[in-house]
């Protein structure tokens, strides 16, 4: 009998591979790689508690990376220092949640990443990006309510696919965004 978490892990892994192959931008590929690691940890856990530990580290970084990707694709890319600070804060939240200070520390970056993507999509008027941000925020809420289960994984896979389908709108490159006036 096939478990529903295995089906969700396969869906998340396929969405991750799709985002790595077709996605535009380094942040999106980083988020897709983190989601692939989470899917593989869920599909084949090597130790008890490993999927939960991987989720506490991967989910906040995924939220931060997807918000940075949405900002880079729909508006102007953040300067490298601010992007590094956002990713570092997300990692700190994941490490704090892993140390036992609360699950919400790991889910806030995922929720705020969805909200940032929705705001950037509203600014540009891109409905598919708005829906992808909404799915990301819904995935954070599903993880808070049901834990590492089918609804959150499917919503994360759908959000990742939505972000992978976006095309670049800004004419500024991510590497030179800090240099332009």
Protein Blocks (a to p, Z undefined) as FASTA:
>chain_A
ZZfklmmmmmmmmmmmmmmmmpgcjklmmmmmmmmmmmmmmmmccbghklmmmmmmmmmm
mmmmmmmmmmmmmmccddfklmmmmmmmmmmmmmmmmnonajklmmmmmmmmmmmmmmmm
mmnopaklmmmmmmmmmmmmmmmmnopafklmmmmmmmmmmmmmpccfbfbdfklmmmpZ
Z
